[in-house]
Amino acid sequence: MAKLVREPIQVYLSLEERAELDRAAHAMGVSHSEALRRGIQAIAGTRAPGAFRDLADAGYLTPATTGPGVVPPFAPVALLKDLLAELAEDRTDP
């Protein structure tokens, strides 16, 4: 058995996606995590170009919301006090 990497992954699912995950996991008799692992394995096993075109055309797969690009050298994070000051300034402007 492959060594498991214990790294939490957070995924936001729509109500329909969550219901489908619940149904699939229940039908297979496995946990949500195992159902997702099996889905990843199924996708990884299909490497033919266009293998998922029919699923994309049917609306089951959606394109990535971001494309390839240059990774910024640091995370664009602002200090909370700066954000609060900017918010207060925006609220007082006429």
N, C-alpha and C positions, 0 to 999 in steps of 0.2 A: 504494500500500500504506500502511496506517495506521502511524504511528510507534509503535514498541514501547516500552512503559514497562518498564524493567528493575527490577522490584520482586519479590523472592522472596516466595512465598506457601507457607506450610507447611500441609499437609492430612494428617490422620491417616486412613488407610483400613483397613478390616477386610481380612482375607485374601481374602474373596470379592470385595470392591470392587477390591482390587489386581489380582486375577486377571482381573476383567472389564476393567479398564483395560489390562492387558497384551494381552488378546485383541483389544480394540477398536483399539488402536494398531497392533498387528500386522496386523489385517485391512485397515486403511486405509493401511498402509505409512508411518506417520508416527511421530514421537516421542510420548512420554507427554504432554509439554507441549502439542503441537499437538492431540492428541486431546482434551485438557481444554479448550483454546481453542475447538475446534469445538463441544464440548458447551455451553459458555457461550454461544456465538453462536446455537446452536439454541434454547436456553432464552430468550435475550433477544429472539429473533424472534417468539416466541409470547406475545402480551400479552393474549389473551382471558381474562376471568375464568373460573376453573375449568378452564383448558386442561390442567392437570396433575393434575386430580382423579383420573383413572383410574390414573395412575402412583402417586399417594399411596395410593389404596385398595389397590393391588396390593403395596404395601410397598416400592416402589422409591425413593420420596421420603419423608423423615422430617421432621417439623416441627422448627423451630428449638428449641434447648434453652433459649433465653432470649427473653423478649419485649421489647417496647419499654419503655423506662424512662428515668430521669434518669441521665445519665452523671456519675459522681463527679468532683469538681473536680481530683482527683489520683489517681494509681495507689495502691491500698492495699498498700503494700510495707512490710514490717518489716525492720529491720536483722538480719543474720544472727546477730550476737552476742546480740540480744534473743531470737531464736527458740531459739538453743542454750541460753540461760539458762532459758527457760521449759521446754524439754525436760528439762534436768537437774533442775529443780524437780519436774516431773511424775514423774520416775523415782524420786525420793527420797521422795515422799509415800506414806504407808502405804495 
